[in-house]
Amino acid sequence: MREEANESQQLYEITKRVTELNRANNPHFRAVQAQCAFANEIYLGVLELCAKKNGIAAEALVRTLFETVVNGAILAKHREKLPDFIRHGKFTQLRVLHFTDPPEPFRAKRDKLKKATDAELQELFKEFKDTRWHKLSTKDSFVEAGLSPACTTNTTDVLLQSRMVNPT
């Protein structure tokens, strides 16, 4: 178990170093950096929840961590998909704006923003509907990220087997 913990720490340190590099003039690199930083924060959250013996909440975050790593790997390999990644991020933000009901003091501002962004949301719906930004199936996205298609069965088992999460 100590060796697995050491491997996890090394992976965390590598991705932390990537997030600290300064490549301000390279939007693709910055997007991959952001995915690394996001994955690190999620990973730390998983460890914190495990330390507090809240395994159910940690397991829920493990799926998010796994998807973040897969998306980061695909984005790193495909510079040409950066515009799709950005548009899908905008799509996600606009869906939250359009399909949540904020408390009264914010509702008028939200309604104004909804009206101003409705056409853009409709265009993004046409493009993405229920697909991911990379437009790959779950199995194909795992393969593209360098993982086995068997990963589609149970993410938690795969993470434990790959030593990304220390089970103790």
C-alpha positions as CSV (number, residue, x, y, z in Angstrom):
1,M,0.0,0.0,0.0
2,R,2.9,2.4,0.7
3,E,4.2,2.0,-2.8
4,E,0.7,2.8,-4.2
5,A,0.5,5.9,-2.1
6,N,3.9,7.0,-3.3
7,E,2.8,6.5,-6.9
8,S,-0.3,8.6,-6.3
9,Q,1.8,11.3,-4.6
10,Q,4.2,11.3,-7.6
11,L,1.3,11.7,-10.1
12,Y,-0.1,14.5,-8.1
13,E,3.3,16.3,-8.0
14,I,3.7,15.9,-11.7
15,T,0.4,17.4,-12.5
16,K,0.9,20.1,-10.0
17,R,4.1,21.1,-11.7
18,V,2.3,21.2,-15.1
19,T,-0.3,23.6,-13.6
20,E,2.5,25.9,-12.5
21,L,4.2,26.3,-15.9
22,N,3.7,29.6,-17.6
23,R,2.5,29.3,-21.1
24,A,0.2,32.3,-21.2
25,N,0.4,32.6,-25.0
26,N,-0.7,29.0,-25.7
27,P,-4.5,28.6,-25.2
28,H,-4.4,24.8,-25.8
29,F,-1.7,24.3,-23.1
30,R,-3.6,26.6,-20.7
31,A,-6.8,24.5,-21.2
32,V,-5.0,21.3,-20.5
33,Q,-3.3,23.0,-17.5
34,A,-6.8,23.9,-16.2
35,Q,-7.9,20.3,-16.5
36,C,-4.9,19.2,-14.5
37,A,-5.6,21.7,-11.8
38,F,-9.2,20.7,-11.7
39,A,-8.2,17.0,-11.4
40,N,-5.8,17.8,-8.6
41,E,-8.5,19.6,-6.6
42,I,-10.9,16.8,-7.1
43,Y,-8.3,14.3,-6.1
44,L,-7.5,16.2,-2.9
45,G,-11.3,16.3,-2.2
46,V,-11.5,12.5,-2.6
47,L,-8.6,12.1,-0.1
48,E,-10.2,14.5,2.3
49,L,-13.5,12.7,2.2
50,C,-11.7,9.3,2.7
51,A,-9.8,10.7,5.7
52,K,-13.2,11.7,7.2
53,K,-14.5,8.2,6.4
54,N,-17.1,9.5,4.0
55,G,-16.6,6.8,1.3
56,I,-20.0,7.4,-0.4
57,A,-19.2,11.0,-1.1
58,A,-15.6,10.1,-2.1
59,E,-16.9,7.5,-4.6
60,A,-19.2,10.1,-6.2
61,L,-16.2,12.4,-6.7
62,V,-14.1,9.5,-8.1
63,R,-16.4,9.5,-11.2
64,T,-15.9,13.2,-11.7
65,L,-12.1,12.7,-11.3
66,F,-12.1,9.9,-13.8
67,E,-14.0,11.9,-16.4
68,T,-11.8,15.0,-15.8
69,V,-8.7,12.9,-16.4
70,V,-10.2,11.3,-19.6
71,N,-11.2,14.7,-20.9
72,G,-7.8,16.2,-20.1
73,A,-6.0,13.3,-22.0
74,I,-8.2,13.7,-25.0
75,L,-7.8,17.5,-25.0
76,A,-4.0,17.1,-24.6
77,K,-3.9,14.8,-27.6
78,H,-6.2,16.9,-29.9
79,R,-5.2,20.6,-30.1
80,E,-7.7,20.9,-32.9
81,K,-10.6,20.1,-30.5
82,L,-10.0,23.2,-28.3
83,P,-12.8,25.2,-29.9
84,D,-15.2,22.4,-29.3
85,F,-14.1,22.1,-25.7
86,I,-14.6,25.9,-25.2
87,R,-18.0,25.9,-26.9
88,H,-19.2,22.9,-24.8
89,G,-18.1,24.8,-21.7
90,K,-20.2,27.7,-22.8
91,F,-23.1,25.3,-23.5
92,T,-22.8,24.0,-19.9
93,Q,-22.8,27.5,-18.5
94,L,-25.8,28.5,-20.5
95,R,-27.8,25.4,-19.6
96,V,-27.2,26.2,-15.9
97,L,-28.3,29.8,-16.5
98,H,-31.4,28.8,-18.5
99,F,-32.6,25.8,-16.4
100,T,-32.1,27.0,-12.8
101,D,-34.4,29.1,-10.7
102,P,-32.5,31.5,-8.6
103,P,-34.0,33.3,-5.6
104,E,-36.0,36.5,-6.2
105,P,-33.2,39.1,-5.9
106,F,-31.4,37.5,-8.8
107,R,-34.3,36.4,-11.0
108,A,-34.7,39.6,-13.0
109,K,-31.0,39.7,-13.9
110,R,-31.1,36.0,-14.8
111,D,-34.2,36.6,-17.0
112,K,-32.4,39.4,-18.8
113,L,-29.3,37.2,-19.4
114,K,-31.5,34.3,-20.6
115,K,-33.2,36.5,-23.2
116,A,-29.8,37.8,-24.4
117,T,-28.3,34.3,-24.7
118,D,-31.3,32.2,-25.9
119,A,-30.2,32.2,-29.5
120,E,-26.7,31.1,-28.6
121,L,-28.0,28.3,-26.4
122,Q,-30.3,27.1,-29.2
123,E,-27.3,26.9,-31.6
124,L,-25.2,25.0,-29.0
125,F,-28.1,22.6,-28.4
126,K,-28.1,21.8,-32.1
127,E,-24.4,21.1,-32.0
128,F,-24.1,19.2,-28.8
129,K,-27.5,18.0,-27.6
130,D,-26.6,15.0,-25.4
131,T,-23.1,14.6,-26.6
132,R,-19.8,15.4,-25.0
133,W,-17.5,18.1,-26.3
134,H,-15.3,15.5,-28.1
135,K,-18.4,13.7,-29.5
136,L,-17.0,10.3,-28.6
137,S,-18.9,7.5,-27.0
138,T,-17.9,6.6,-23.4
139,K,-16.0,3.5,-24.6
140,D,-14.3,5.4,-27.4
141,S,-13.3,8.2,-25.1
142,F,-11.7,5.8,-22.7
143,V,-9.7,4.2,-25.6
144,E,-8.7,7.6,-27.0
145,A,-7.5,8.6,-23.5
146,G,-5.3,5.5,-23.5
147,L,-7.4,3.3,-21.2
148,S,-9.0,-0.1,-21.7
149,P,-12.6,-0.3,-23.1
150,A,-13.2,-2.4,-19.9
151,C,-13.2,0.9,-18.0
152,T,-16.8,1.4,-19.1
153,T,-18.0,-1.2,-16.6
154,N,-17.2,0.2,-13.2
155,T,-15.1,3.4,-12.9
156,T,-14.4,2.9,-9.2
157,D,-13.0,-0.7,-9.8
158,V,-10.9,0.6,-12.6
159,L,-9.4,3.4,-10.6
160,L,-8.6,1.1,-7.7
161,Q,-7.0,-1.4,-10.0
162,S,-5.0,1.4,-11.7
163,R,-3.8,2.7,-8.3
164,M,-5.2,6.2,-9.0
165,V,-7.0,6.0,-5.7
166,N,-5.6,4.3,-2.6
167,P,-8.3,2.0,-1.2
168,T,-7.2,2.3,2.4
